Amino acid sequence: MALDFSGQNLRGRNFKGQDLAGANFSYADIRGANFTNANLTGANFSHTKAGLQRRWAIFLVFVLWLLSGLSGLIWFVNSYLVSEIFNTSSLGYQIGRWTTLILLVAFLLVIIRPIVRVAVFVVVATFTIAVAGAVGFAIGGAAAGSGVFAVAGAGTFAVAVALIVAAAFAVAGFEALIIAGAFAVAGAFTFARYGILAIAVAFAVGLFSIYIGWLAMKGDEKYSSVCNIAIAFAATGGTSFRGANLTNADFTQATLKSTDFRKTILICSRWHQAKMLDRVRPGSTYLQNSQVRQLLVTGQGQDKNFYREYLRGINLKKANLADASFIGADLSEANLQDADLSRAKLKQTQLDGTDLTGANLTGAYIEDWGITNTTKLHGVRCEYIFMRLPTKEDPDPLRKPDNKQEVFADGDFADFIKPIFDTLDLYHNQGVDPRAIAIAFKNLAENHPEAQLEIVAMEKRGDDKILLRAKTAASSDKSQLNAEYFDDYNKLKALSQSQQLLLIEKDSYVSDLKNMLTTALGQPKFYTQGDTNMADISGINIEGSSNVSGIAGNNSIANLGTISGNVSIALNQLPDATDAEKPGIKELLSQLQDAIIQSTYLPEEEKTEALEQVKALAEAGKNPQESTKQKTAKTAITMLKGIFTGLPAVATLVEAGNKLLPAIAKLFGLG
């Protein structure tokens, strides 16, 4: 029986590693509680109050006041030194003070131009005030933040030089210790003298730092580093869910300030109307994205862009996602029950194990989307769908149903679009003999009734190649069935036409199937069986019950969408480049992926093969200096060059390959 802690005072309680699946913590006070590595599957945390206990909050604010006092002192000394540049003729003093001015200018450049991040380490001691103020807002709101900044601006609570150096070292490491020590020593020689201008400059910079801290806590991406440090500090001693399993946990209307969610499992966790979700420590979970947090809290994502976002396991039940873009996003295992996805862009969106029960997909764009046999499509509401993204020339590309006056009846869309993955693919590439195919398939079905073979699609490839796709029972040995079929087929091909006719005399099934194969070979589209009638439906394979076995193009969209999505997932696991002007493996492979997908010269089949090589490079990129990974990379690059060789020299993909492949090889140490 699940435990009931509803309404209880659980401040500071230790639940580390415990099995609390399904436990009820609604309306409880869990400030300072420790749920590290606990199993909280299905737990109810609605209306709970998480974060810091009062005594911890007071302690942290006191520490911040001390740090702010140190910051004020450092700024005072720094400003005083600058003001004294022209008041002394001593060369030694001049060098020290001009050095101080250069450091001050560098600091301001870092604040104004966050791209120059490397300089942060040089002046990190002076950065403490903005962090301290932001933490003050994070812990105690406006009052605490204002108190911190007031102390900092005035330079009060100044302590010994040794404490300044120790604090700087604790915050940012050895580089900060050196700079803080330099400022402290300089201050020891100059602080005794007058400095009205120094006070004015220090006060002005203090106000500027207040503004920066405020921007950081308001979510300005340019100052995310300030916000991250502030929140990490503010979460010290707060409620911890680090490493916990929060699958299907409910945080509806919970207060979550100063809560640690690093390394947690957040599959289908509910965050509706949660308070202060922007003040949690998210780690690498989807909570780190401010736009995603807003969506989780409000359920309103209309017209938003979630391009290539990692949203695996997110709970968007009943969310308004109309006209939203999820191009290349990973929504696998997500809860999209009853969500409004009308007109949403779902190109290359990964939906493995996603629950779309009752969702509205009317007018959605599903080019290359990655649905699987575990995608739940029961009760999906959809009047029509588009198989391609819109363009100015074609705003309604590949609409289904084709007749714009028709719409899907209730329940028809799920049957129409559901892919069939348990199939036996019989690919014929040399001297196709339709009669031999028909006889061999009939023999295979009769010899293996347990396989429940049923033809669901025929696909013409090239001038004289054909793929016959048959649905099979899940437990069937497809390798054995394939081998047996082609043994029989090759023997039948060797027979004369008269001998073949003797085998199928009065067999209407073989005759009908042979005729359908002959027709399929003479047409450029995919075909499927509906009773004995075949129909060209512009790239969509449908059997008699309207089930889809493939989706558009010379290769199924399900296959291309799946591999493209897998490439995106692999790329998201690589680190971002530290220098925006010097793209790393992740950035170069992303460009290559886009070039392959957008190529108009590369057939779908070769696109899939090329994306497989990009995926191999992405996986090898996790450890690019390992010899085995370098061999993998070398092989993949060689394969890509071979694929691109046959393309016209003017093709954009060829230009991209000539530019990107050498750069990628260089990052793998391949010259």
N, C-alpha and C positions, 0 to 999 in steps of 0.2 A: 504494500500500500504506500502511495506517495506521501512524503512528509509535508506537514502543513505548518509554515512559519508566518502565515499572513498576519500583518499588523504588529509583529513583534519588534522589540528593540534588539537588533543584532549587531550593534556597533562594535567593531573590533573583533568579531568572532572569527575563528579559524576553521574553514571548511576545506582546507587544502587536500586535493586528491580524493575527496569523498564522492560516492555515487549518489547523486541527488536528482536523478532523472525524474521528471514530472513533479518536482517539489513546488509548493506554492509559497512564494515570497511576496505576494501582492500586498501593497501598502506597508511593507516592513521598512525599517530604518537600517540599511546595510552599509552605512558610512564606515570606511576603514576595514570592512570585512575582507577576508582573504579566500577567494575561490580558485586559487591557482591550480591548474590541472584537474579540476573537478569535472565530473560528468553531469552536466546540467541540461541534458536533452529534454526538450519539452517543458522546461521550468517556466513558471509564471513570475515575472518580475514587474508586472504592470503596477504603476503608481508607486514604485519603491523610490527611496531617496538614497542615492549612492554618492560617493566622493570622500571628502576629508572630514574627520572628526574635528570638533571645535578646537581642541588643544593643539592638534597638528596645524590647523590653519593659523592659529595665533603664533606658533613657533616659526612657521615659514615666513609669515609677514615680518616678524622681528628680524629674521635672517636677511630678508630683502632690504629692510631699512639699513642694516649694517652695510650690505653690499652697495646700496645706493649712496650712503655716506662716503664710502670709498670711491665710488664713481665721481661724486661731486668734488672730492679732494683732487682726484687725478685730473679732472677737467680744469679745475682752478689752476693747478700747477702748470698744466699744458698751455692754457690761455695766457698765463702770466709770463711764461717763457717767450711766447710769441710776441707779446707786447713789449718785451725788453730787447728785442733784436737791435733797435736803433739807439739804445741807451747805454751801450758799452762798446769800447773799441778793442777789447781783449779778443784775440783770435780764438782762444779756447771757448770762451762764452758764445762767440758768434757761431761757431761750428755746432755746438750743442743746441742752440736755439733755432738755427736754420733747420737742423735735423728734426726738431720738434714740429716746426711749421710744415715740413714735407709730410711727416706722419699724419698731421691733422688734415691736410688736404687729401691724403690717400684715404683716410677714414671717410671723409665726406663723399669722395667719389664712390666708395663702396656702398654707402647708404643710398646715393642717388642712382648709381649704376650697379645693381646687384650682380650683373654678369661677371664683374671683376672679383670673383669670390676668393681668389687666391690671396688677395690682400687682406682678407679678414683676419688671418692669423697674425699679421704684422701689427694690427691695431685692435685686437680683440678686447684688450683691457678697457678701452674707451667705449666699447659696445655694450658693456654691462648695464648701463643705465636704462637703455631701451628694453632689454630683456627683463630687468627688474620691474620696470613699470608695467610691462605686459603681464608678468606673473601676478603682480598685485591685482590687476583687473581680473585675472583668471581665478584667483583665490577668493578675494573679498569684494569684488565689484569696484565701483567708482571711488568709494571712500578710501579703501586700502590702496588703490592705484595712485590716487591723488596724494596720499600721505607719503608713499614711496618717492614720487617725483618731487614733492616739496623738499623732502630731506636731501635728495640728490642735487636738486638745483641750488640749494643753499650751501652744500658741501659740509653739512653737519655730520655728526656721528663718525668723525674721522678717527681712525685707529692707527696703530703703528705701521711703519713701512713693511715690516715682515708680513703682517696680515694681508696687506694689499697684494704682495707677491704671491702668497699662498692662495688667496681667493682667485686671482687670475689664473694660476696654474690649475686649480681644481676645475675651473670653468672650461678652459680651452687648451691646456697642455703646456709643453715646454716653450713654444714660441711666445705665448702670452706671458709666461714667467719672465722671459728676457726683456720684453718691451715694458711690462709693468715695473720691473726692477729699474730699467733705464729712466722711466718717468719718475719713479720714487727717488732715485739718487739725484736727478736733476732738481726735483722739488726740494730736497734737503739743502741744496746750495742757494736756492733762489727764493724760497717761500718767505724768508724773513723780511724781504723788501716789499715796498708798496706795490700795489697792482689794481687800481680801480678799473682800468681797461680789461685786465684779466678777469675780474669779477663779472663785468658786463658780457664779455665773450662767453665765459662759462655758463652764465645764466641763459644767454641766447641759444647756445648749443643744447642746454638742458631742455629748453622748450621744444627745440627741434626733435630731440630724442623722445620726448613725450608724444609728439605727433607720430613719429615712426612706430613707437610701441602701440599706439592706438590703431594705426593702420594695420599693423600685424594682427592684432586681435580681432579686427573687423574682417579678416580673411584676404587681405591684399597679397596676391601670390608673390610679388616682388620681395616681400619681407617674411616669407614663410619660415625662414630659418629662425627669426626672432620668435615667431609664434610657437614653433616646434620646441624650442628650448624652454620657453615659458610654460607650456603645457606639461612637458616632461617634468619640470621642477614642481609644478603645482600638483602633479599626480603622485608625488612622493608621499607615501603613507595613506593614499586614498584606496578606494575599493579596487581590488585586483581580480580580473578574470583571465589573467595571463595563462595561455595554454589550455584553457577550459573548452569543453565541447558544448556550444550553445545552439546546437541544431534545433530549430523550431522553438527556441525560447522567445518569450513575449515580453518586450520592454515598452509596451504601450503607456504613454504618459509618465514614464519614469524620468527622474532627474538624475543625469549621468555626469555631471561636472567632476573633473579630476578622477576619472575611472580608467583603468588600464585594460585595453583589449588586445594587447600584442599577442600574436601567435594563437589567437582563438579560432575555433571553427564556428563560422557564422552562417551556416546553410539554412536558408529560409527563416532566419531570425526576424522578428517583427519589431519595427521601430516607430510605429505610427504615433505622432504627436509627442515623441520623446523630447525632453527638455535638455538644453545645453549639450547636444550631441557634438557640437563643434569644439567642446572643451575636453573631449576624451583623448586618450593616447591610443591611436588606432593601429600603430605598427604598419604592416603591409596589407591589412585587410581593406575591403572596399570602402571602409569608413574614412579613409584618408582623403578621399575626393570630396570637396565641399559641395559640388553640384549633386553628387550621389547622396550625400547626407541630407540635403534639402529635399530631394525626391523621396527618400525613405520616411522623412518626418511628415511631409505634406501630402504625399501621394500624387503630386502634380508635376508631370514631366512633359507636358505638351510643348511641342516645337523645340525641345532641348536636343543637344547634340552629344551623343555618347560614343563617338567614333573610337573603335578599338578599345573600349573600356573593358577591364576585367571585372565582370559582374557575376561570376559563377556563384550560384547558391543564393542570390539576392531575392528578397521577398517583396514583390510588387503587386500583391493581390489587390484587385480592384483599382489599381493606379490608372490615372489618366495619362496615357502615353501617345495620344493622337498626334500624328505628324512628327513624332520624334525620330531621330536617326540613330540606329544601332549598327551602322555599317562596320563590319569586322569585329563587333563586340562579342564577348563570350558570355552568353546567358545560360549556359549549361546548368542543369539542376535548379534553375530558378523557379520561383512560384509566380506565375503570371495568370493565375485563375481570375476570370472575370475582368481582366485588364482591358482597357480600351487601346488597341493597337491599330485603329483605323488610320490608313494612309501612312503608317510607319514604314521607314526604310529598313528592311531586314536583310540587305545584301550581305552575304557571307557571315551572317550572324550564326553563332554556334548554339544549337538548341538541344543538345544531347541530354536526355532525361528531364527536359523542361516540362512543366505542367502548364499547358495552355487551355485547360478545361474552362469552357464558357467564355473564353476571350473573344473580343471583337477584332477580326482581321480584315474587315471590308476595306478594299482599296489599298491594302498593304503591298509593298514591293518586295518580292521574295527571291530575287535573283541570287543564285548560288547559296541559298541558305542551307544550314547544316542540320536538318532534322534527321533523326534516327528512329529505329524501331522502339526506342524507349521514350520518345517524345509523346506526351499525352495530348491528344487532339479531340477528346470527347466533348461534344457540345459546343465546339467552336462556332461562333456566329460570323458568317462571311457571305456577302452577296456576290462579290467579284474580287478578283486578285490580279496583280500585274507580275509578269515573269521577268521584267527588266526594269531598270530605273528609268524615269522619264527624261526626255530631252526636249529642247525647244521644237525640234522637228517632229517629235513623236511623244506627246504628253501622256498617251495611254498605251504604252508598249506591251504587246503580247497579253492583252486582257483575256482573262478566262472567267466565264464563258466567252467565246469569240463574239457572239451576237450581243451587241451592246444593249439590246432590249431584253435580254435574259439575265437572270440571276440564279445563284445556287439556292436550291430549296434547303430547308432546315436539315442539317446533318449531312448534306451532300458533299460539302467541302472536305470534311475529314476523310471520307471515302475516296474523293478525287485525288487528294494530295499525299495520302499516307504512302510512304515508300515501302517497297518489299525488299527485304535484305536477305531472307533465306532463299536465295535463288541459285540455280545451277546455270552457269554461263557457258554456252557451247559456241565457241568462236571458230568460224570456218573461213580460211584465208586463201585457199588454193583450189581452183576449179570446182566451184560450188555446184553440187548436184542436188537440186530440190527434192527429187524423188527418193534419192538415197537417204537424205536427211529425214524425210517423213517416215520411211520404213524403219530406220534405226531408232528414231525417237519412240515410235509405237512399240517396238520390241523392248526398249528399255523400260517403258511404263508398265508393260505386261510382266516383265521379269522382276520388277521391284514395286509391287503395289503399295508396300509400306512407305515408300518415298513420297507418295501422293503427288506425282509429277503433274504439273499443269502449266502449259505455255501461257506466259503473260506478256511477252514482248518479243518483237523482231526488229533488229536495227541493221540497216544497210550501212556499211563502212567502205568507202572507196567505190571502185567500179564493180568489183565482183567479190566482195567480202560481206559476210553477214554474221550477226550475233543473234543466236537463239537463246532466249532467257526463259527458264522454267522455274516456277515456284516449287519448293520442296518442303518436306517435313523438317522441323528443326534438327532432328537427330540423325538426319541422313548423312552418309559419308560421300560428300560431293566429289572427292578425289577419285574414289572407286567408280562412282557413277559416270564421271567424265571419261575415265580410261576405258570403261566397258563400251560406252557409246561410240567413241571414236574407233575402237577396234572393229565394231560392227559396221560403222559407217564406211570405213576404208575398204572393207571386204565387199560391201554393197556397191561402192563406186566402181570396183573392178568388173562387176557383172555387166553384161550387155543390157540394153533397154528391154529386149524381149524377155530376158531372164528376170529382170526386176518386175515387169508387168505380171509374170506368172505368180510372183510372191504376193501381189496386192490385188489379184483379181477379185472383183466385187467388194473391195474394202473401201468404203466411201470416206472413212476417216483419213486414210493415207492420201487419197485422191484430193480431198479438200485441203489438207495441210500442204501438199505439194503445190497446189494452185496458189495458195496464199504466199508461199515462199517465192514462187516465181513472180508474183505481183510485187512483193516487197523488194525484190532485186531490181525491179524496173522503176522504183520510185526513190526520191531523195530524202524522204522523211522516215520517222520511226513508225512502226505499226504494232498493233496488239490485237489479241483475239477477243471477240465478244460473240459468244456462240460460234458461228462459222463465218461471221461477217467481219471485215477489216475496214478501218477508217483512218484516213490521214488527219491527224489533229495537231499539225504544226509543232511537232517536237515533243508532244506529251504522250506517254505510253499508258493506255487505259485498257483494262480488261472488261469483260461483260459487266461486272459489278461496279465499274468506275474506279477501281483501285489503280493508283499510279505506281509504275515500276521504275520509272526514270523520269527525269524532269529536264526537258529542253536541251537542245544542242546535240553535237555528235558524241557527247559523253554526258552522263547524268549530272545535273546541277548538284544533286546530293553529294556525288563523289568530289567534284571540283570545290564545292563549298566546304566540305569537310576538311579536305587537305589544306585549303587556304586558311580556314579557321585554326587548324592545328599549327600551321606556320606562325600565325599571329600569336597563339599561346606560347609557342617556343620563343618567339622574339621578345615577348613581354617578360620572360624570365631572365633576359640578359640585362646587364646594367646599362644605364644611359651614359652617353659620352660626357666626360667632365668638361670638355671645351666645346661650346656650340659651333665653333669654326672648324673643328676637327672631328668629323663624324666617326663613330666607332663601328664595331661589327653590327650592332643592333640597327643603327641608322642606315648603314649601307645595304644591309639585307632587306630592310623595309622598303627602300627605294627600288631594289631589284624585284621584290615581290609585286609592288605596284606596277612596274614596267611589264612584267610577265602577264599579269591579269588584264592589263589594258591593251595588250598587243592585238592588233587586228590581223597580223600575218601568221601567228602561231595557232595551229589547230588545238582544240580543247584537250585532246588526248596528250599532246606534247606539253600543253600548259600544266596539266596534272603532273607529268613526269618532271618538268622543270621545278615546280613548287616542292616536289619531294626532295630535290637536291638542295633547295633553299632551306628546307626544314632540317636536313642533315647538317648543313653549315651552321644553322642556329644552335643545334644541340652541341655541335663541336665547339662552338664559340664560348661555351661555359668555361672551358679550360683550353684556350687556344694554343698554349705552349706545350701541351702534352704531345708526345710523338704520335700516339695512336689517333688523337684528334686531328693532328696535322695531316696524317695520311687520309683520314676521312674527308677532310676539307679539300685536299688535293684531288681526290677522286671526284668529289662533287663538282668542283670547278671545271675539271676536264669534261665531265658529262654535260655541264651547262654550255661550254664552248661548242661541243658537238651538236647540241640542240639548236644553238643559234647560227651554226655555220650555213645552213641551207636557206636562211632568210635573206631578203634583199638588203643590199648595203645601206639603203636609205631608211630602213625600218628603225623606228625609235628604239626598239628593244636591242637592236644590234649596237646602236650608239651607247645605250645604257650599259650593255655588257662590256663593251670595250673600255668604258670608263670605270665601272664598278668592280669587275672581276679582278683586275690587277691590284686595286686598293684593298680588296678583301683578302687576297693572297698575301699581301704584305703584312696585314694585321695578324695572320696566322704564321708569320715568319717564313713564308714560302718564296721570298724574293720579290 
